[in-house]
Amino acid sequence: MHEFEQSFLARATIHGGLTLFKPADALSFIAGARDHGVPVLGVETFLITDSTAEPQMDHILDLSGADKECDTWSEAEHFISERSTRGYLFEVAV
């Protein structure tokens, strides 16, 4: 875990081993990653019910193969912003 990640854990919803963020908190997390030079590797999208975290397989962003010139932070921010009003939570991999 990167140092900056610790400061975001209080904002997260922990569900079955997943660390999930509301859209605004996910965007702040990505800004923190950018500030520390830590690239975003991907974003997974979930709907949370009373008993489950349902992955939204059509809403996954994989940046793990991006080259160093790719602005993974902006890609992830755009991805989340497009989905921010749908009630999703996001897991951001760095």
Secondary structure as a PSIPRED ss2 file (coil, helix, strand):
# PSIPRED VFORMAT (PSIPRED V4.0)

   1 M C   1.000  0.000  0.000
   2 H C   1.000  0.000  0.000
   3 E H   0.000  1.000  0.000
   4 F H   0.000  1.000  0.000
   5 E H   0.000  1.000  0.000
   6 Q H   0.000  1.000  0.000
   7 S C   1.000  0.000  0.000
   8 F C   1.000  0.000  0.000
   9 L H   0.000  1.000  0.000
  10 A H   0.000  1.000  0.000
  11 R H   0.000  1.000  0.000
  12 A C   1.000  0.000  0.000
  13 T E   0.000  0.000  1.000
  14 I E   0.000  0.000  1.000
  15 H E   0.000  0.000  1.000
  16 G C   1.000  0.000  0.000
  17 G C   1.000  0.000  0.000
  18 L E   0.000  0.000  1.000
  19 T E   0.000  0.000  1.000
  20 L E   0.000  0.000  1.000
  21 F E   0.000  0.000  1.000
  22 K C   1.000  0.000  0.000
  23 P H   0.000  1.000  0.000
  24 A H   0.000  1.000  0.000
  25 D H   0.000  1.000  0.000
  26 A H   0.000  1.000  0.000
  27 L H   0.000  1.000  0.000
  28 S H   0.000  1.000  0.000
  29 F H   0.000  1.000  0.000
  30 I H   0.000  1.000  0.000
  31 A H   0.000  1.000  0.000
  32 G H   0.000  1.000  0.000
  33 A H   0.000  1.000  0.000
  34 R H   0.000  1.000  0.000
  35 D H   0.000  1.000  0.000
  36 H C   1.000  0.000  0.000
  37 G C   1.000  0.000  0.000
  38 V C   1.000  0.000  0.000
  39 P C   1.000  0.000  0.000
  40 V C   1.000  0.000  0.000
  41 L C   1.000  0.000  0.000
  42 G E   0.000  0.000  1.000
  43 V E   0.000  0.000  1.000
  44 E E   0.000  0.000  1.000
  45 T E   0.000  0.000  1.000
  46 F E   0.000  0.000  1.000
  47 L E   0.000  0.000  1.000
  48 I E   0.000  0.000  1.000
  49 T C   1.000  0.000  0.000
  50 D C   1.000  0.000  0.000
  51 S C   1.000  0.000  0.000
  52 T C   1.000  0.000  0.000
  53 A E   0.000  0.000  1.000
  54 E E   0.000  0.000  1.000
  55 P E   0.000  0.000  1.000
  56 Q E   0.000  0.000  1.000
  57 M E   0.000  0.000  1.000
  58 D E   0.000  0.000  1.000
  59 H E   0.000  0.000  1.000
  60 I E   0.000  0.000  1.000
  61 L E   0.000  0.000  1.000
  62 D E   0.000  0.000  1.000
  63 L C   1.000  0.000  0.000
  64 S C   1.000  0.000  0.000
  65 G C   1.000  0.000  0.000
  66 A C   1.000  0.000  0.000
  67 D C   1.000  0.000  0.000
  68 K C   1.000  0.000  0.000
  69 E C   1.000  0.000  0.000
  70 C C   1.000  0.000  0.000
  71 D C   1.000  0.000  0.000
  72 T H   0.000  1.000  0.000
  73 W H   0.000  1.000  0.000
  74 S H   0.000  1.000  0.000
  75 E H   0.000  1.000  0.000
  76 A H   0.000  1.000  0.000
  77 E H   0.000  1.000  0.000
  78 H H   0.000  1.000  0.000
  79 F H   0.000  1.000  0.000
  80 I H   0.000  1.000  0.000
  81 S H   0.000  1.000  0.000
  82 E H   0.000  1.000  0.000
  83 R C   1.000  0.000  0.000
  84 S C   1.000  0.000  0.000
  85 T C   1.000  0.000  0.000
  86 R C   1.000  0.000  0.000
  87 G C   1.000  0.000  0.000
  88 Y C   1.000  0.000  0.000
  89 L E   0.000  0.000  1.000
  90 F E   0.000  0.000  1.000
  91 E E   0.000  0.000  1.000
  92 V E   0.000  0.000  1.000
  93 A E   0.000  0.000  1.000
  94 V C   1.000  0.000  0.000
